């Protein structure tokens, strides 16, 4: 059994696709022996319908942290989608609210359309074009940089292969992926290891092993673990597998964030 479990990517019912209250998420974490959870409800800058009431999330997190003091650490986060596309919208959230952790995400190849909503069986959809736009957007977000950790780099494969069983080849995007990782390392940003792929038909972490290895080779040492849970039963799911992958690469620590600074935990 793995120790030092901290889940830095979970969603409550404040997210448009969340199914559990924050209290239910905390209860499940306690049952599983998880030491900490960061609630990261969605704020998609270019999709107003997917913008959670982040203030309510933070208020509830403060209440539950006090209620569970000494039993579990609950930190205040946000999954900020496409912040580089609408930096003024992103800044209004980041400058006004007090976060422990900002998870930077790219969910859209084109503004306003989540990749998860694309029908990849449609003859009018070209997989290579979606991937090109996605990885270029991830690079632009890394240049923008107003986040702590980049979430699920390689997100489209969750649907292209995980749902539609269309093979994905990242080789044509190797250069832009490399430059994105280099920017993360040079700016002191972390990379998330997202385990939702094991529950959603992908059968592996996001990012995949090759990207995690490249981040390590470039000097990256800040990784967080995220279940991307949208219901309580998925808290810290498959973290044992992810932690073994990280130690196999050479990582000795993973991180969670407090007051926007990484706190390193031993991989044990």
Buried (B, 14 or more C-beta within 10 A) or exposed (E): EBEBBBBBBBBBBBBBEBBBBBBBBBBBBBEBEBBBBBBBBBBBBBBEEBBBEBEBBBEBBEEBBEEBEEEBBBBBBBBBBBBBBBEEBBEEBBEEBEBBBBBBBBBBBBEEEBBBEBEBEEEEBEBEEBBBBBBBBBBBBBEBBBBBBBBBBBBBBBBBBBBBEBEBEBEEBEEBBBBBBBBBBEEEBBBBBBBBBBBBEBEBBBBBEEBBBBBBEBEBBBBBBBBBBBBBBBBBBBBEBBBEBBEEBEBEBBBBBBEEEBBEBEBE
